[in-house]
Amino acid sequence: MPATPLAPASSLDDVRALARDLPGPDTAARATAEAREPTLTKPAGSLGRLEELAAWLCTWQGGHPPRLDRVRCVVFAGNHGVAAKGVSAFPPAVTVQMVANFQHGGAAVNQLCRTGGADLDVIPLDLDTPTKPFDTDAAMTEDEVVAALNAGLTLDLSAADLLIVGEMGIGNTTAAAALALALFGGTAADWVGRGTGVDDAGFARKRAVVEAAKALHGDALSDPLEALRRVGGRELAAMAGGVLAARRAGVPVLLDGFICCAAAGVWQALTPGGLDHAMAGHVSREPGHRRLLDALGKPPLLDLHMRLGEASGALVALSVLRGAVACHTGMATFAEAGVAEGGGS
């Protein structure tokens, strides 16, 4: 039976309870996929990671064969108070303008969804109310972060075979850097990049903001959900909520760039195996992203030097997943093709 949408959480403790009671992998579905691979008309292992991807989809969809008939892409948008600190090359008004562009079909994500066969939803989150600057205050109250988490947690994924989440929010690479630092340690310099292309002065401001946030919030950042509240943003929390909803619904997730992975990283930091149902679509040019993928143990499918966000890198990687499914389900077996076993091109 398809999973029903989750009820809204009323507190961070509710969210913690959801994240610590997670469905595990379907090992029988994986075994069925792995048993089929050696029978296909190709040398063993010759399709490399495509073979792994087909089995991964079966494992987290809970059945065989793998399916990609309905791919959901959900882009969340939020505004950040920290953007007023000069950490972006663009003003916060661009968030609202880009949401309108998404809704009118004019952005990269629209073209990539159309090309990749994904259904797109765009969800703006209180764009008229930016989060507070997290270098001087907590970005959100508990009610605010729970509301943002619920935007993702309550997605109806009952008909979805795969979820891709993306974001829009001027200043959100700064929030992602602060969150990655809180979750996985290091220094601000390890995580802060140039985002939309800030100059040297803007780059220095970003690093100073993240350093100030670490000093201000201190040990409170050791709790992953408290870190999300204090230094995250509404769209990061909503993406995190969507990733958790997908796990509970038996839907695998294809992750996008640095911001998406920082948001999703909350679940790995909170619960061992909490992100096992997610695959990294690509590694972006944001320097912290490769470090973050290493911390998550997620080798990327693609490295195209992208840094747009909007779920764009994951949507390009969707074609790789489609190739994996097509080969796994459509190839003839040695017996069907009358080919001597172990042959192939």
C-alpha positions, 0 to 999 in steps of 0.5 A, spaced: 500 500 500 502 506 498 504 510 504 500 516 506 503 523 507 505 524 514 501 528 519 505 535 521 510 535 527 508 540 532 515 540 535 522 538 534 521 532 539 516 530 534 521 530 528 526 527 532 522 521 534 520 520 526 528 520 524 530 515 529 524 510 527 526 509 520 524 504 515 530 500 513 532 497 506 528 492 502 534 486 502 529 481 498 528 487 493 536 488 492 537 481 492 532 480 486 536 485 482 543 483 484 541 476 481 538 479 475 544 482 473 549 477 472 544 474 467 544 480 462 547 480 456 554 483 458 560 481 461 559 481 469 560 488 472 561 492 465 555 497 466 559 499 473 555 504 477 549 503 473 548 496 476 549 499 483 544 504 481 538 499 479 539 495 485 539 501 490 533 503 487 530 497 488 532 497 495 529 503 497 523 503 493 521 496 496 520 492 490 523 489 483 523 491 478 526 499 479 521 504 477 522 511 474 515 512 472 513 518 477 519 523 479 517 528 483 522 535 483 520 540 489 523 546 489 523 550 496 524 558 496 526 562 503 529 568 504 535 569 509 536 575 514 544 574 513 543 576 506 543 583 509 550 582 511 553 583 504 554 575 503 551 574 496 552 578 489 545 579 489 540 582 493 534 578 497 529 581 492 532 576 487 529 570 491 522 573 489 523 574 482 526 567 481 520 564 484 516 567 479 521 565 473 520 558 476 512 559 476 512 561 469 517 556 466 523 560 465 528 557 469 533 552 468 529 547 473 523 548 468 527 545 462 531 540 466 524 537 469 521 537 462 527 534 459 528 529 464 521 527 465 520 530 472 514 533 475 515 540 478 512 543 484 515 550 487 513 552 494 515 559 497 516 559 504 514 566 508 518 570 503 516 576 506 519 574 512 526 573 512 530 569 517 534 572 523 541 574 521 544 567 524 551 571 526 547 575 532 541 571 533 538 564 532 535 564 525 528 561 526 524 560 533 522 553 534 515 554 531 518 557 525 523 551 523 518 546 525 513 550 520 518 549 515 520 542 516 513 540 515 513 543 508 517 537 506 514 532 511 507 533 509 509 532 502 504 527 498 509 522 496 504 516 495 505 516 487 512 517 487 518 513 485 524 518 486 524 525 490 529 530 488 529 537 492 532 543 490 532 550 493 532 558 492 534 563 497 539 569 496 544 567 502 543 560 502 550 558 501 552 562 507 547 558 511 549 551 508 556 553 510 554 554 517 550 548 518 555 543 515 560 546 520 556 545 525 554 538 523 561 535 521 566 540 524 572 543 521 573 551 520 569 556 516 574 556 511 573 549 510 566 550 508 565 557 505 565 558 498 563 564 493 556 562 492 553 566 487 560 569 485 562 574 491 568 578 490 574 578 495 570 582 500 564 579 500 568 572 501 571 575 507 564 577 510 561 570 509 567 567 512 566 572 518 559 571 519 560 563 519 565 564 524 561 569 528 555 564 528 559 558 531 562 563 536 555 565 538 551 558 538 557 554 541 555 547 544 548 548 542 550 546 534 552 539 537 544 538 536 543 537 529 536 539 529 538 545 533 543 547 528 538 547 523 534 552 527 539 556 529 543 557 522 539 554 517 533 557 513 526 555 511 528 552 505 533 548 508 529 545 513 523 544 508 528 540 504 530 536 510 523 535 511 522 532 504 528 527 505 525 525 511 518 524 508 521 520 503 525 515 507 518 514 511 514 513 504 519 508 501 521 513 496 529 514 494 532 521 494 537 524 489 541 529 492 543 536 489 548 541 491 552 543 497 545 546 500 541 540 499 546 536 501 547 540 508 540 540 509 539 532 508 546 531 512 542 533 518 539 526 518 545 522 518 548 527 523 542 525 527 541 517 526 546 512 523 544 510 516 539 516 516 541 518 509 542 511 506 536 512 501 539 518 498 544 518 492 548 524 490 547 526 483 553 531 482 558 535 486 558 542 485 563 547 484 562 550 491 568 547 494 565 545 501 560 540 497 566 535 495 568 535 503 561 534 505 560 528 500 566 525 503 563 526 510 556 523 508 560 517 504 556 519 497 560 519 491 557 523 486 554 521 479 557 527 475 562 532 476 560 538 471 562 544 474 555 546 476 553 551 481 546 553 480 542 550 485 535 549 483 535 541 483 539 542 477 545 538 478 540 532 480 536 533 474 541 532 470 543 526 473 536 523 473 538 521 466 543 516 469 538 513 473 534 512 467 539 509 463 540 504 469 533 502 469 532 501 462 538 497 462 536 493 468 529 492 465 530 492 458 536 488 456 535 480 454 538 475 458 543 470 456 538 465 455 533 469 452 538 472 447 541 465 445 548 468 447 553 464 450 553 466 458 559 470 459 558 474 452 556 480 450 560 486 447 
